[in-house]
């Protein structure tokens, strides 16, 4: 007595490296260039039609602007109302530089981060600048006591690309403040470092701290959305990436998102394009429910064969069987009369 062949799928963990390799092959070099991948000091242009965002009109401010005629962020809008000035006078006389942007010390070859975007000096050089009597910048940089200082290493938070300000703190200044608050609540430092988000900087979205497969999935998802001319606002994308980081998922499909939200819409869209990317028409034809995006017929469409319980109907109904000859089809049918 013989039994039908049964194919047992491989464990999901065995398929993850192949999935990552497949997606890497599909990501085009121009996509990585557009995203300024592997260059932490740059990010997609705020003017990008699908990856950008409105930036505050106030000089030196890089915060997200509200959708108003003034084009100001919430902070600058409040400052404008307090000033009593006209919008034109406010924009001309009230330049602002926000302090949460990161950058290196202005002293040549110094490897420490600045403490403020106004001074653009690290803590050590800022103290020396005050001690020397706040000399003009050119004189200060030429002073014999001004020398470049070695860095203290990167912040311990996985998602952060900033450097530590001094050797006694394990994090960059913003994250050190956050850690002190989390520590008071009894947080575990290692778990906190793995799940804490990076500091928000306009269009920059940190994928640090994500598994290699999830990182590739996000990059391909952005490429597919951009190709389809679908917007991926940095604020929304940053929230989605944080969900991935907090839940420590091994692959994108495992993330849990609250339904009926903007983030859920982005996540579901990425799931569909990823499912189509890692499949082939041949693989779909052995399934009961086909993803028609694999055939180029729309990522939202599916073809469901599960209502067809009789195999002699379901078999010929599948397009994979259409290439068979009538005689071969008849031989698969239990009602075919013998010859």
Secondary structure, DSSP 8 states (H G I E B T S, - for coil): -----------HHHHHHHHHHHHHHHS-HHHHHHTTTT-TT--S-TT-TTT---B-SSTT--SB--SSSS---HHHHHHHHHHT--HHHHHHH-----TT---B-SSTT--SB-S-TTT---HHHHHHHHHTT---HHHHHHSTT--------B-SSTT---B-SSSS-SS-HHHHHHHHHHHHTT--HHHHHHH-----BTTB---TTS-HHHHHHHHHHHHHHHHTT----HHHHHHHHHHHHHHT-SSGGG----SSSHHHHHHHHHHHHHHHHT--HHHHTTSSEEEGGGGTS-TT-EEE-TT---HHHHHHHSGGGTTS-HHHHHHH-TT----
